[in-house]
């Protein structure tokens, strides 16, 4: 595992989402959790809204425990002042049953906001938006 990422050196929303992906890929729970605002909301695959960084952290830990490798295949970001909307196409490979590799494709929808000069995730639907 490499050294934790300094979020103060992340000047754009796109770089912030890249930090999240890198933290997950490197199994760095602390760095992944710090990508979220303290009052953030994470939408789980079953559309449960998990609120607050302290409550999001265990979900990230479960995700990281599967040793995922996320590849961002496409990304678009729309910025309006101190708020940004990002959509990214993610391909996630993780450990499956009996040494199999589980591959999941999703369109992550992310709302970021700039807090004290740092872009943080405010809302994250990593597995896609609810239908």
Buried (B, 14 or more C-beta within 10 A) or exposed (E): EEEEBEBEEBEBBBBBBBBBBBBBBBBBBEBBBBBBBEEBBBBBEEEEEBEBBEEBBEBBEEBBEEEBEBEBEEBEBEBEEEBBBBBBBBEBBBEEEEEEEEEBEBBBBBBBBBEEEBBBBBBBBBBBEEE
